[in-house]
Amino acid sequence: MDANSSESAGTSNPDRSWLTLSDVLKGQEELEAESYAVLGGSDDKNCTYSRGYIGRQALYACMTCMPEARVEEQKRTGVCLACSYQCHEGHDLIELYTKRNFRCDCGGKRMPDVRCKLDPLKLEANTLNQYNQNFSGIYCTCHRPYPDPDDDVEDEMIQCVVCEDWYHSRHLGTDGVPSSPKSFAEMICGRCVQRVVILRNYVGKLEDGNQTQLNDTTLVDVTGLDESNIAEASNIQHDESKVEDEAVDKEDGGNDSKRLKLDICTKPPFDEADPAAYKQGATFWKEGWRNFLCRCTDCTSNYKDLKVEFLLDEKDTVQWYEEHGRQKQQEEERNNDDQAREAFNRMGRVHQVEYLTGYNHMKERMREFFDTFVASQQVVTAKDVHEFFDKLKEERSNVEGAPSNFCR
């Protein structure tokens, strides 16, 4: 197995890479953090159908219950996190990451042959649900599955925040993408920029240090800008009469200075019939860029007509959703710690001593267990871990069967 980090460790094979225990634990922590961020924002115990069209939640497509969905658009369905656990355990599930404004299909009109164990009475059809090709297990402009067994090219998949499809970076219609995912917060694919005309007014308008060009990829950075330097950089005229200042101030707590007001939003300064009149291909946007979208009456109406009014909702972003998941996880951990502490305090003195003794014994045995692998430079396998806990369980049984050493 190749590892990101290696050490010689005196092995007879100096070219062999070693994955240290620290690497394993760090990688595990990163995976758990990512998982908590995605799943923590969703309900893992209750079906979300009764809550209506959730702003954003983790979804799955069950190919076991709806195999026709791979070839028929009308058969595409999605189930919530709790239903994936309780109603579709062991099934062939396609992880869809998160989708917006979706109501769970499990056991509903679209899945009539499935009985939802968590909410069996789903009488209303989910007419507002949107199903893209991801619900059939295919992605990108290449319309291939992920992972693709016939594609040996390593490539990152990036989700468009408008259509919510996932794209290979090499298929985004640009000559390059930002080298680091941390250098941008959201991506909008070329087709969505072409469809949502109003977005083109924000592409290529923030210049003089406020926009960074990476080859032919447009990286729009509006972080930390104020209204004055945006207007100067973009040479855009404001029409204060079109902005409902009081409503904006009330909604945003007086943060109107972070809003970009455009007089040209409804009258694009380019020829829509000329493909060369605007920057084509995917665009990459810095965190906070949505704060600069104009909220005037005309623009708000345009967002609604184009069905992208969600761009004005800060809770729509994946970043907000993931942060909510992290906070929920931290709160649950604090509650668990408090419950454990209360349970320990309710124990009698003898049981407290036995608990601490058992804990310290397990910790010492685990240290000895891992030390043997460090000394022999061997890789810890799942079988080794299972054998360790089997032995620990056997030791505990022997101790419990012996007379207690504690005075009562």
RODO-2510 file (C-alpha; in nm, 4 decimals, decimal comma):
residues 408
     n   res          X          Y          Z
     1     m     0,0000     0,0000     0,0000
     2     d     0,1343     0,3408    -0,0924
     3     a     0,1156     0,6071     0,1748
     4     n     0,1349     0,9806     0,1703
     5     s     0,4121     0,9720     0,4266
     6     s     0,6778     0,7070     0,4742
     7     e     0,9715     0,6272     0,6967
     8     s     1,2715     0,3974     0,6603
     9     a     1,2462     0,2430     1,0136
    10     g     1,5465     0,0188     0,9489
    11     t     1,3595    -0,2206     0,7235
    12     s     1,5453    -0,4490     0,4875
    13     n     1,3476    -0,3029     0,2002
    14     p     1,4327     0,0698     0,1962
    15     d     1,1865     0,1395    -0,0885
    16     r     0,8878     0,0157     0,1090
    17     s     0,6448     0,2830     0,2323
    18     w     0,5040     0,2596     0,5832
    19     l     0,1762     0,3994     0,7098
    20     t     0,2283     0,5001     1,0706
    21     l    -0,0358     0,4713     1,3409
    22     s    -0,0381     0,8508     1,3579
    23     d    -0,1174     0,8634     0,9842
    24     v    -0,4005     0,6140     1,0282
    25     l    -0,5539     0,8037     1,3193
    26     k    -0,5202     1,1389     1,1426
    27     g    -0,6787     1,0040     0,8259
    28     q    -0,9582     0,8470     1,0285
    29     e    -1,0230     1,1739     1,2094
    30     e    -1,0414     1,3623     0,8788
    31     l    -1,2855     1,1081     0,7337
    32     e    -1,4992     1,1201     1,0473
    33     a    -1,5002     1,5005     1,0440
    34     e    -1,6066     1,5036     0,6789
    35     s    -1,8742     1,2432     0,7458
    36     y    -2,0076     1,4315     1,0474
    37     a    -2,0161     1,7521     0,8438
    38     v    -2,2278     1,5893     0,5713
    39     l    -2,4461     1,3614     0,7818
    40     g    -2,4563     1,5693     1,0977
    41     g    -2,6821     1,8267     0,9370
    42     s    -2,9429     1,5604     0,8608
    43     d    -3,1741     1,3611     1,0858
    44     d    -3,0495     1,0036     1,1236
    45     k    -3,3448     0,8819     1,3332
    46     n    -3,6601     1,0300     1,1814
    47     c    -3,7877     1,0362     0,8239
    48     t    -3,7941     1,3956     0,7029
    49     y    -4,1075     1,3587     0,4863
    50     s    -4,3356     1,5261     0,7434
    51     r    -4,1057     1,8300     0,7477
    52     g    -4,1743     1,8977     0,3808
    53     y    -3,9126     2,0109     0,1326
    54     i    -3,5963     2,0367     0,3404
    55     g    -3,3632     2,3241     0,2528
    56     r    -3,0673     2,0867     0,2301
    57     q    -3,0183     1,7269     0,3431
    58     a    -2,8153     1,4155     0,2711
    59     l    -2,9914     1,1890     0,0198
    60     y    -2,9534     0,8413    -0,1303
    61     a    -3,0946     0,6675    -0,4375
    62     c    -3,1835     0,3007    -0,3838
    63     m    -3,1092     0,0895    -0,6896
    64     t    -3,2354    -0,2250    -0,5153
    65     c    -3,5885    -0,0884    -0,4785
    66     m    -3,5878     0,1179    -0,7988
    67     p    -3,3508    -0,0509    -1,0485
    68     e    -3,5398     0,1085    -1,3379
    69     a    -3,4037     0,4452    -1,2283
    70     r    -3,0753     0,3684    -1,4024
    71     v    -3,2441     0,4032    -1,7421
    72     e    -3,5802     0,5776    -1,6807
    73     e    -3,5914     0,9370    -1,5580
    74     q    -3,9480     0,8933    -1,4347
    75     k    -3,8292     0,6256    -1,1911
    76     r    -3,5667     0,8385    -1,0159
    77     t    -3,6212     0,8667    -0,6421
    78     g    -3,4373     0,9811    -0,3320
    79     v    -3,4559     0,8744     0,0322
    80     c    -3,3459     1,0606     0,3433
    81     l    -3,0644     0,9570     0,5767
    82     a    -3,2866     0,7879     0,8370
    83     c    -3,4698     0,5844     0,5729
    84     s    -3,1384     0,4749     0,4207
    85     y    -3,0561     0,3238     0,7622
    86     q    -3,3938     0,1818     0,8606
    87     c    -3,5728     0,0997     0,5348
    88     h    -3,2894     0,0322     0,2884
    89     e    -3,0194    -0,1279     0,5011
    90     g    -2,8026    -0,3600     0,2917
    91     h    -2,9433    -0,2254    -0,0347
    92     d    -2,7506    -0,0912    -0,3337
    93     l    -2,7511     0,2763    -0,2387
    94     i    -2,6050     0,5634    -0,4380
    95     e    -2,4804     0,8411    -0,2129
    96     l    -2,6025     1,1725    -0,3515
    97     y    -2,4218     1,3959    -0,0996
    98     t    -2,6716     1,6777    -0,0349
    99     k    -2,9596     1,8136    -0,2390
   100     r    -3,1788     2,1173    -0,1760
   101     n    -3,5554     2,1511    -0,1401
   102     f    -3,6262     1,7784    -0,1440
   103     r    -3,8881     1,5655     0,0327
   104     c    -3,8176     1,1979     0,1061
   105     d    -3,9649     0,9513    -0,1478
   106     c    -3,9341     0,6358     0,0651
   107     g    -4,2728     0,4582     0,0608
   108     g    -4,4387     0,7502    -0,1186
   109     k    -4,6220     0,7863    -0,4482
   110     r    -4,3012     0,7479    -0,6451
   111     m    -4,2049     0,4273    -0,4601
   112     p    -4,5416     0,2491    -0,4219
   113     d    -4,3912    -0,0965    -0,3669
   114     v    -4,1798     0,0188    -0,0728
   115     r    -4,3131     0,0523     0,2819
   116     c    -4,1456     0,3184     0,4920
   117     k    -4,0862     0,1852     0,8437
   118     l    -4,0555     0,5332     0,9913
   119     d    -4,3486     0,7116     0,8263
   120     p    -4,5823     0,4661     0,6482
   121     l    -4,8516     0,7230     0,5613
   122     k    -4,7166     0,9376     0,2797
   123     l    -5,0250     1,0427     0,0897
   124     e    -4,9032     1,3492    -0,0982
   125     a    -4,6910     1,3237    -0,4115
   126     n    -4,3585     1,5063    -0,4019
   127     t    -4,4345     1,7216    -0,7014
   128     l    -4,1675     1,9816    -0,6227
   129     n    -3,8758     1,7375    -0,6070
   130     q    -3,6098     1,7847    -0,8748
   131     y    -3,4198     1,4790    -1,0042
   132     n    -3,1029     1,5232    -1,2047
   133     q    -2,8953     1,2440    -1,3596
   134     n    -2,7212     1,1773    -1,0270
   135     f    -3,0345     0,9913    -0,9131
   136     s    -2,9560     0,7397    -1,1902
   137     g    -2,5981     0,7010    -1,0729
   138     i    -2,4330     0,9072    -1,3492
   139     y    -2,2547     1,2415    -1,3362
   140     c    -2,0838     1,5155    -1,5332
   141     t    -2,1079     1,5997    -1,9029
   142     c    -1,9592     1,2568    -1,9748
   143     h    -2,2633     1,0886    -1,8154
   144     r    -2,0538     0,8257    -1,6395
   145     p    -2,0810     0,6649    -1,2947
   146     y    -1,8518     0,7520    -1,0079
   147     p    -1,6226     0,5844    -0,9488
   148     d    -1,5981     0,4885    -1,3139
   149     p    -1,4523     0,1374    -1,3633
   150     d    -1,3537     0,2275    -1,7209
   151     d    -1,1745     0,5522    -1,6334
   152     d    -0,8240     0,5245    -1,4903
   153     v    -0,7591     0,9012    -1,4881
   154     e    -0,7400     1,0454    -1,1373
   155     d    -0,9587     1,3532    -1,1292
   156     e    -1,1462     1,5565    -0,8711
   157     m    -1,5243     1,5797    -0,8823
   158     i    -1,6720     1,9246    -0,8125
   159     q    -2,0388     2,0037    -0,7549
   160     c    -2,2146     2,2933    -0,9248
   161     v    -2,4109     2,4910    -0,6654
   162     v    -2,6888     2,5708    -0,9139
   163     c    -2,7753     2,2428    -1,0898
   164     e    -2,6086     2,0326    -0,8146
   165     d    -2,4580     1,7915    -1,0675
   166     w    -2,0993     1,6740    -1,0132
   167     y    -1,8300     1,7316    -1,2758
   168     h    -1,4813     1,6042    -1,3463
   169     s    -1,2505     1,9040    -1,3283
   170     r    -1,1243     1,8238    -1,6788
   171     h    -1,4787     1,8454    -1,8160
   172     l    -1,5653     2,1909    -1,6848
   173     g    -1,4938     2,3706    -2,0102
   174     t    -1,1928     2,5599    -1,8797
   175     d    -0,8178     2,5250    -1,9268
   176     g    -0,7602     2,4902    -1,5560
   177     v    -0,9184     2,4878    -1,2128
   178     p    -0,7898     2,6375    -0,8879
   179     s    -0,5038     2,4256    -0,7597
   180     s    -0,6500     2,4029    -0,4099
   181     p    -1,0154     2,3385    -0,3174
   182     k    -0,9669     2,5885    -0,0337
   183     s    -0,9064     2,8686    -0,2840
   184     f    -1,2758     2,8813    -0,3757
   185     a    -1,6020     2,8129    -0,1965
   186     e    -1,8438     2,7342    -0,4790
   187     m    -1,8389     2,6431    -0,8467
   188     i    -2,0998     2,7216    -1,1119
   189     c    -2,0795     2,5141    -1,4279
   190     g    -2,0749     2,6731    -1,7725
   191     r    -2,4258     2,5574    -1,8615
   192     c    -2,5718     2,7204    -1,5502
   193     v    -2,3873     3,0474    -1,6164
   194     q    -2,5350     3,0412    -1,9662
   195     r    -2,8869     2,9632    -1,8393
   196     v    -2,8913     3,2023    -1,5432
   197     v    -2,8206     3,5174    -1,7424
   198     i    -2,8094     3,7464    -1,4426
   199     l    -2,4999     3,5702    -1,3081
   200     r    -2,2951     3,6835    -1,6075
   201     n    -2,3032     4,0392    -1,4747
   202     y    -2,0837     3,9302    -1,1846
   203     v    -1,8277     3,7375    -1,3884
   204     g    -1,5235     3,9367    -1,4926
   205     k    -1,6484     4,2585    -1,3313
   206     l    -1,4269     4,2582    -1,0214
   207     e    -1,0890     4,3530    -1,1564
   208     d    -0,7846     4,5529    -1,0349
   209     g    -0,6833     4,2949    -0,7813
   210     n    -1,0341     4,1849    -0,6906
   211     q    -1,0378     3,9036    -0,9474
   212     t    -0,7716     3,6413    -1,0050
   213     q    -0,7270     3,4724    -1,3415
   214     l    -0,6006     3,1141    -1,3481
   215     n    -0,5410     3,0435    -1,7158
   216     d    -0,8914     3,0684    -1,8626
   217     t    -1,0620     2,9927    -1,5319
   218     t    -1,2422     3,2813    -1,3664
   219     l    -1,1940     3,3014    -0,9906
   220     v    -1,4166     3,5720    -0,8479
   221     d    -1,3071     3,7009    -0,5070
   222     v    -1,5458     3,9400    -0,3377
   223     t    -1,4236     3,8751     0,0153
   224     g    -1,3556     4,1883     0,2155
   225     l    -1,4698     4,4293    -0,0529
   226     d    -1,6918     4,7251     0,0180
   227     e    -1,9411     4,8991    -0,2028
   228     s    -1,7114     5,1823    -0,3058
   229     n    -1,4189     4,9854    -0,4410
   230     i    -1,6497     4,7372    -0,6125
   231     a    -1,8161     5,0190    -0,8041
   232     e    -1,4787     5,1676    -0,8959
   233     a    -1,3350     4,8349    -1,0078
   234     s    -1,6336     4,7332    -1,2129
   235     n    -1,7370     5,0743    -1,3425
   236     i    -2,0962     4,9877    -1,2612
   237     q    -2,3495     5,2626    -1,1998
   238     h    -2,5748     5,2240    -0,8973
   239     d    -2,9396     5,3036    -0,9044
   240     e    -3,0303     5,3644    -0,5421
   241     s    -3,3934     5,4105    -0,6329
   242     k    -3,4162     5,0438    -0,7286
   243     v    -3,2968     4,9190    -0,3925
   244     e    -3,5282     4,8862    -0,1018
   245     d    -3,2753     5,0017     0,1571
   246     e    -3,4957     4,9705     0,4598
   247     a    -3,6007     4,6145     0,3742
   248     v    -3,2396     4,5137     0,3071
   249     d    -3,1171     4,6730     0,6305
   250     k    -3,3881     4,4994     0,8269
   251     e    -3,3146     4,1625     0,6693
   252     d    -2,9366     4,1794     0,6905
   253     g    -2,8912     4,3710     1,0129
   254     g    -2,7490     4,6806     0,8446
   255     n    -2,4931     4,4968     0,6310
   256     d    -2,5999     4,6821     0,3171
   257     s    -2,2381     4,7845     0,2577
   258     k    -2,1654     4,4258     0,1605
   259     r    -2,4254     4,4284    -0,1163
   260     l    -2,3426     4,4919    -0,4813
   261     k    -2,6190     4,6966    -0,6421
   262     l    -2,6309     4,6767    -1,0204
   263     d    -2,8190     4,8983    -1,2602
   264     i    -2,7480     4,6601    -1,5485
   265     c    -2,8809     4,3378    -1,3949
   266     t    -3,1895     4,3224    -1,6131
   267     k    -3,0060     4,4605    -1,9174
   268     p    -2,6941     4,2442    -1,9713
   269     p    -2,4035     4,4411    -2,1291
   270     f    -2,3357     4,1764    -2,3899
   271     d    -2,4855     4,0164    -2,6958
   272     e    -2,6504     3,6941    -2,5800
   273     a    -2,6407     3,5605    -2,9343
   274     d    -2,2625     3,5991    -2,9478
   275     p    -2,0851     3,3147    -2,7603
   276     a    -1,7721     3,5266    -2,7358
   277     a    -1,9544     3,8140    -2,5676
   278     y    -1,9140     3,6713    -2,2173
   279     k    -1,6774     3,4420    -2,0306
   280     q    -1,7808     3,0809    -2,0882
   281     g    -1,7028     2,7690    -1,8919
   282     a    -1,7153     2,7067    -1,5183
   283     t    -1,6595     2,9895    -1,2714
   284     f    -1,5157     2,9561    -0,9221
   285     w    -1,6345     3,1868    -0,6454
   286     k    -1,4825     3,2893    -0,3140
   287     e    -1,6698     3,2472     0,0127
   288     g    -1,9171     3,5285     0,0688
   289     w    -1,9767     3,6070    -0,2986
   290     r    -2,3513     3,5644    -0,2589
   291     n    -2,3575     3,8647    -0,0250
   292     f    -2,2913     4,0845    -0,3287
   293     l    -2,5858     3,9646    -0,5346
   294     c    -2,8251     4,2485    -0,5969
   295     r    -3,1534     4,2338    -0,4028
   296     c    -3,3412     4,5000    -0,5978
   297     t    -3,6989     4,4275    -0,7049
   298     d    -3,6089     4,3465    -1,0654
   299     c    -3,3234     4,1133    -0,9745
   300     t    -3,5231     3,9344    -0,7062
   301     s    -3,7954     3,8744    -0,9642
   302     n    -3,5349     3,7416    -1,2078
   303     y    -3,3958     3,4993    -0,9488
   304     k    -3,7468     3,3680    -0,8916
   305     d    -3,8259     3,3353    -1,2632
   306     l    -3,5006     3,1439    -1,3182
   307     k    -3,5705     2,9289    -1,0085
   308     v    -3,2437     3,0289    -0,8407
   309     e    -3,3825     3,2364    -0,5531
   310     f    -3,1980     2,9939    -0,3238
   311     l    -2,8806     3,1879    -0,4079
   312     l    -3,0092     3,4610    -0,1771
   313     d    -3,0440     3,2202     0,1176
   314     e    -2,7274     3,1894     0,3279
   315     k    -2,8515     2,8578     0,4701
   316     d    -2,8508     2,7116     0,1189
   317     t    -2,4725     2,6912     0,1007
   318     v    -2,2999     2,3599     0,1651
   319     q    -2,0618     2,5482     0,3956
   320     w    -2,3496     2,6561     0,6204
   321     y    -2,4977     2,3076     0,6157
   322     e    -2,1669     2,1435     0,7088
   323     e    -2,0993     2,3954     0,9849
   324     h    -2,4453     2,3222     1,1229
   325     g    -2,3574     1,9513     1,1183
   326     r    -2,0330     2,0144     1,3067
   327     q    -2,2106     2,2216     1,5695
   328     k    -2,4741     1,9527     1,6087
   329     q    -2,2044     1,6892     1,6529
   330     q    -2,0215     1,8979     1,9128
   331     e    -2,3437     1,9521     2,1032
   332     e    -2,4178     1,5785     2,1008
   333     e    -2,0658     1,5036     2,2236
   334     r    -2,1057     1,7524     2,5072
   335     n    -2,4389     1,5967     2,6002
   336     n    -2,2854     1,2478     2,5932
   337     d    -1,9969     1,3649     2,8118
   338     d    -2,2407     1,5201     3,0578
   339     q    -2,4501     1,2036     3,0682
   340     a    -2,1419     0,9879     3,1205
   341     r    -2,0217     1,2185     3,3970
   342     e    -2,3625     1,2091     3,5671
   343     a    -2,3784     0,8307     3,5394
   344     f    -2,0284     0,8013     3,6894
   345     n    -2,1205     1,0328     3,9774
   346     r    -2,4298     0,8229     4,0535
   347     m    -2,2136     0,5117     4,0938
   348     g    -2,1150     0,3938     4,4370
   349     r    -1,7548     0,4294     4,5428
   350     v    -1,6790     0,0626     4,4761
   351     h    -1,8215     0,0704     4,1242
   352     q    -1,6322     0,3898     4,0457
   353     v    -1,3050     0,2228     4,1454
   354     e    -1,3868    -0,0879     3,9404
   355     y    -1,4755     0,1277     3,6380
   356     l    -1,1527     0,3273     3,6531
   357     t    -0,9493     0,0126     3,7104
   358     g    -1,1041    -0,1531     3,4055
   359     y    -1,0484     0,1549     3,1931
   360     n    -0,6826     0,1826     3,2919
   361     h    -0,6357    -0,1903     3,2280
   362     m    -0,7779    -0,1587     2,8753
   363     k    -0,5620     0,1474     2,8030
   364     e    -0,2473    -0,0329     2,9172
   365     r    -0,3293    -0,3454     2,7172
   366     m    -0,3910    -0,1315     2,4038
   367     r    -0,0535     0,0381     2,4494
   368     e     0,1162    -0,3030     2,4744
   369     f    -0,0789    -0,4235     2,1704
   370     f     0,0347    -0,1386     1,9464
   371     d     0,3909    -0,1482     2,0811
   372     t     0,4338    -0,5004     1,9441
   373     f     0,3515    -0,3782     1,5928
   374     v     0,5810    -0,0797     1,6228
   375     a     0,8695    -0,3037     1,7311
   376     s     0,8120    -0,5591     1,4539
   377     q     0,7262    -0,2933     1,1919
   378     q     0,4079    -0,4750     1,0973
   379     v     0,0821    -0,3315     0,9676
   380     v    -0,2197    -0,3540     1,1994
   381     t    -0,5035    -0,5392     1,0287
   382     a    -0,8724    -0,5607     1,1105
   383     k    -0,8194    -0,9228     1,2142
   384     d    -0,5540    -0,8144     1,4653
   385     v    -0,7895    -0,5613     1,6198
   386     h    -1,0723    -0,8161     1,6489
   387     e    -0,8388    -1,0689     1,8119
   388     f    -0,7222    -0,8043     2,0589
   389     f    -1,0733    -0,7261     2,1775
   390     d    -1,1632    -1,0959     2,1929
   391     k    -0,8680    -1,1512     2,4270
   392     l    -0,9616    -0,8457     2,6297
   393     k    -1,3163    -0,9764     2,6641
   394     e    -1,1832    -1,3166     2,7755
   395     e    -0,9576    -1,1522     3,0356
   396     r    -1,2510    -0,9515     3,1654
   397     s    -1,4644    -1,2660     3,1985
   398     n    -1,1904    -1,4391     3,3966
   399     v    -1,1546    -1,1412     3,6285
   400     e    -1,5298    -1,1141     3,6858
   401     g    -1,5412    -1,4828     3,7743
   402     a    -1,2724    -1,4440     4,0404
   403     p    -1,3241    -1,3108     4,3937
   404     s    -1,3143    -0,9336     4,4147
   405     n    -1,0011    -0,7707     4,5537
   406     f    -1,1986    -0,4731     4,6820
   407     c    -1,3357    -0,4461     5,0309
   408     r    -1,7124    -0,4054     5,0479
***
